[in-house]
Amino acid sequence: VVTVTHSVRINVHTVAKTLRCESCTECVVYVSLTTPVIVSGDSRGLLVAPYNVRYSKHKDLLDSAGLTLNKHAVEVLVNPIVARGSSGGDPGAISHLMNP
């Protein structure tokens, strides 16, 4: 699990099983995940995009990390989990999903 918390205007590039963004604003996140992104807290304006989908050694990279190539990765990005705490959470936290 990769967790990004209380961040503003940063770029994150990661390959992981899960990514959690908590109270992040206007961040760009390039990911290759096996589960949906978890968005919590006061997160808004996130830009989520696939990471290295055209990289010729992408499968080898995932294999070396013990991760499986997920052919449904687009669905993982399109359906983030938005956790609503006592502050309510923002269902529009992810402002844009980039196509591969």
Secondary structure, 3 states (H helix, E strand, C coil): CEEEECCECCEEEEECCCEEEECCECCEEEEECCCCCEEECCCECEEEEECCCCCCCHHHHHHHCCCCCCCCHHHHHHCCEECCCCCCCCCCCEEEECCC
